[in-house]
Amino acid sequence: MNSAWLKMSGYGRDEIKGTTPRILQGKHTDHAVLTSLKEKLLNREVFHGQTWNYRKSGEPFLMNWYCYAIYGERSQPIYYVAEQEDVTELEALRMKQRLLINPCDAEALQFFSVLRRV
């Protein structure tokens, strides 16, 4: 993991040795998105998705990411590359705009309910 991922997640390099990205999953992580990730990779496609993940502190953040495999000589994946970005602040601005238009917007209200649970 690179230093940007460590900063985003709140974990130290020594803390993540032997772990998987599942370490970031929690109550509001969308398992349908994770199923899509698995299906796309099995079909040799590029995955793009967005779901809630959690920092070491337990703080939720909305993560947008792309993932794809790098294949070796035997056409088997030898590496997986994930480009991940914390889009919580950007999405919060978008959701605030939606609430100005419609104070009962269910998706926007759900977004902020996840953030309030910290």
C-alpha positions as CSV (number, residue, x, y, z in Angstrom):
1,M,0.0,0.0,0.0
2,N,1.3,3.5,-0.8
3,S,1.4,6.4,1.6
4,A,-1.8,8.0,0.2
5,W,-3.8,4.8,1.0
6,L,-2.3,4.7,4.5
7,K,-3.3,8.3,5.0
8,M,-6.8,7.7,3.7
9,S,-7.3,4.6,5.8
10,G,-5.6,5.7,9.0
11,Y,-3.6,2.5,9.2
12,G,0.2,2.2,9.5
13,R,2.2,0.0,7.1
14,D,3.0,-2.5,9.9
15,E,-0.7,-2.8,10.8
16,I,-1.8,-4.0,7.4
17,K,0.8,-6.7,6.8
18,G,-1.1,-9.9,6.1
19,T,-4.5,-8.3,5.7
20,T,-6.7,-7.7,2.7
21,P,-8.7,-4.6,1.7
22,R,-11.6,-6.2,3.7
23,I,-10.1,-4.4,6.6
24,L,-11.9,-1.3,5.4
25,Q,-15.3,-2.9,5.2
26,G,-18.1,-2.3,7.7
27,K,-21.8,-1.9,8.4
28,H,-22.6,0.2,5.3
29,T,-20.3,-1.4,2.8
30,D,-22.4,-2.4,-0.1
31,H,-21.9,-6.1,-0.7
32,A,-23.5,-5.9,-4.1
33,V,-20.6,-3.6,-5.2
34,L,-18.1,-6.2,-3.9
35,T,-19.9,-8.9,-5.8
36,S,-19.7,-6.8,-8.9
37,L,-16.0,-6.3,-8.3
38,K,-15.5,-10.1,-8.1
39,E,-17.5,-10.7,-11.3
40,K,-15.8,-8.0,-13.3
41,L,-12.3,-9.3,-12.3
42,L,-13.3,-13.0,-13.1
43,N,-14.5,-11.8,-16.5
44,R,-11.3,-9.9,-17.2
45,E,-13.1,-6.5,-17.1
46,V,-12.2,-3.3,-15.4
47,F,-14.3,-2.7,-12.3
48,H,-15.5,0.8,-11.2
49,G,-17.6,1.2,-8.1
50,Q,-18.3,3.2,-5.0
51,T,-19.2,2.2,-1.5
52,W,-18.8,3.1,2.1
53,N,-15.6,2.0,3.8
54,Y,-14.2,2.7,7.3
55,R,-11.0,4.2,8.5
56,K,-9.1,2.6,11.4
57,S,-10.9,5.1,13.7
58,G,-14.3,3.8,12.6
59,E,-15.1,7.0,10.6
60,P,-17.0,6.1,7.4
61,F,-15.8,7.5,4.1
62,L,-17.2,7.1,0.6
63,M,-14.7,5.4,-1.6
64,N,-14.7,5.5,-5.4
65,W,-12.4,3.0,-7.1
66,Y,-11.2,1.2,-10.2
67,C,-9.7,-2.2,-10.1
68,Y,-8.1,-4.4,-12.8
69,A,-5.8,-7.4,-13.1
70,I,-2.4,-7.6,-14.7
71,Y,-1.9,-10.9,-16.4
72,G,1.2,-13.0,-16.7
73,E,2.5,-15.4,-19.3
74,R,0.0,-18.1,-18.4
75,S,-2.9,-15.7,-18.7
76,Q,-3.4,-15.8,-15.0
77,P,-3.7,-12.6,-12.9
78,I,-0.3,-11.9,-11.2
79,Y,-1.3,-8.5,-9.8
80,Y,-4.4,-6.5,-9.1
81,V,-4.3,-2.7,-9.3
82,A,-6.7,-0.6,-7.4
83,E,-7.1,3.1,-7.8
84,Q,-9.0,4.4,-4.8
85,E,-10.2,7.9,-3.9
86,D,-12.1,9.3,-0.9
87,V,-15.0,11.2,-2.4
88,T,-16.9,11.9,0.8
89,E,-16.5,15.7,0.7
90,L,-17.4,16.0,-2.9
91,E,-20.5,13.7,-2.5
92,A,-21.5,15.6,0.6
93,L,-21.7,18.8,-1.5
94,R,-23.7,17.1,-4.1
95,M,-26.1,15.6,-1.5
96,K,-26.5,19.1,0.2
97,Q,-27.6,20.5,-3.2
98,R,-30.1,17.7,-3.6
99,L,-31.6,18.4,-0.2
100,L,-32.0,22.1,-1.1
101,I,-34.1,21.0,-4.1
102,N,-35.9,18.2,-2.2
103,P,-35.6,18.1,1.6
104,C,-37.1,14.6,1.6
105,D,-34.5,13.1,-0.9
106,A,-34.1,9.6,0.5
107,E,-30.7,9.0,-0.9
108,A,-29.3,12.2,0.4
109,L,-30.8,11.6,3.8
110,Q,-29.3,8.1,3.9
111,F,-25.9,9.5,3.0
112,F,-25.9,11.9,5.9
113,S,-27.3,9.3,8.3
114,V,-24.2,7.2,7.7
115,L,-21.9,10.1,8.4
116,R,-23.8,11.0,11.6
117,R,-23.4,7.6,13.1
118,V,-19.7,8.2,13.9
